[in-house]
Amino acid sequence: MYQVPQITDSIYYVGVNDRMKALFENMWSLPQGVAYNAYLIVDEQTTLIDTVDVCYSDIFFHKLDLILQGRPLDYLIINHMEPDHGGSIGLLRKRYPELKIVGNKKTFEMLRGFHGITEGLHEVKNGDALSIGGHEFSFLMAPMVHWPEVMFTYEQRKRVLFTADAFGSFGALDGILRDSELGDRSAYLREMERYYACVIGKYGPFVQKALANMDKQGLAIDHLCPAHGVVWTPEGFGEARRLYDRLSRFEAEDGVVILYGSMYGNTEQLADVIAQSLSAAGIKRIVCHNVSKSDPSAILADIFRYRGLIIGSPTYCGELFTPIANLMNLIRIRDVKDRLYTAFGSYTWAPAAVKKLIPFAEEMKWEFVGEAVELKMSELSSVLDLSWALGQAMAARLLAPKG
Ligand code: FEO
C-alpha cells in the first residue's frame, strides 16, 4: 500500500521530482532532473518546512492532503524564498488562510514582494525557538547561502536539521530518499559539486560561516534534510560536509582544466599540445573543455574541482572569442579563489585574445604561470616548443611542495 515517504514517524517527505525542466534557473542542465524537497511535521500543530516550484503545486497539495486528512496546516517555516521552494506559498495560504508563516525579517520582505503576503507572520531571529507540541524547533540564520534570508531549522526531539539549498544537489530522487540507499555515492557527490559550483559558487565565505554556526550550536544530527537531493544520514553526512567545506574554501585538487574556444581548430591544436605536456610531466587529472560544446555547468564544476586553469581563445573581432568571454564572466562572478592560471590564443591579422586573457590573473588575484603562447594563423610549428613549455611550467607549479 502506498505511503508518503517518512524521515521519522512524525516527519514526512512531501517534496516533488521535476524531470520536465531542461535548465535549472534557466541556465544549468538537468540531465537527471531535480527534486524540490519539502517536509511536513505532524504534531499538536502541523508544520510544513518550505514549499515547491509552483508548477508542481497540485501534486504537492495532494501529498499534504494525504497526510493531513482534513486537519488544518498550522505553520509554514520558510527556510528559503527562491521560487523553486517558495513558489507555492501564495496558493498554500489560499488553501489554509489561518496558516502562520515563520521566517526572518528578510524572508518577510520577499514574501511581500513575491506573494503580497503581509499578515499572519511569526518573525524569528538566530537562536529563537518554537514549540508545536512534542517537537521543538530552533532557527539558525545562514545569510547568503546563497540568498540573504536563508536560515536552517533544527528539530531537537528527532535531531533533524533542515538546511535549505545547503548540502543539496541536482538530480530527481529516483525512488531513493536517503544517502544510505545510493548505489553510486561518488557519482552523486559529483552532481552535488556541479550544483554547488552553479548555484552556491560565489558564496563560499558565507557557507563557512554557516558551517561554523552549526558547529557552535553542537547539534546532534540524525537526519540532515536539504531542499534538493537526498536526505543525509550519519553514514554519508561526514563526506558531504567535507566536500562542502572544501568547495566553500575554494580548495582544489592537483588537476588542470584547459578551457578553450576554437573556430577552425588552430587554437585547439595548442590545447592538445599543452595537455600532452601536462601529462608527460606527471599531471594525472586533465580535462579539456571546448567551450562551444561542453556544458557550462560541467566546466564550472571542473574549475571548482581543479587548481590549474588554462584558458585559450582565438581573436574574434579584436576581442576574445565570445563564448570564452561569457564563460570567463561566469568564473568572475563566482569569485573563484586560489587558482594557478595561464593562457594561450591565436589570431590571423591582429593579436588581441592573449592580451585580454593575461590580465584575468591579476583581476582574479591568481598566480600567472609561465609564458602565454600565441599562434599566428596555422603556424603551429613556431609555437610547439612554447606550448610544451607552458604545460611543463603549469605542471611544475602544481607539483611543487605546498606551503
Ligand atoms: Fe533551490 Fe536557492 O533555491
Residues whose N, C-alpha, C, O or C-beta is under 5 A from the ligand:
A	BS01	FEO	E82 D84 D165
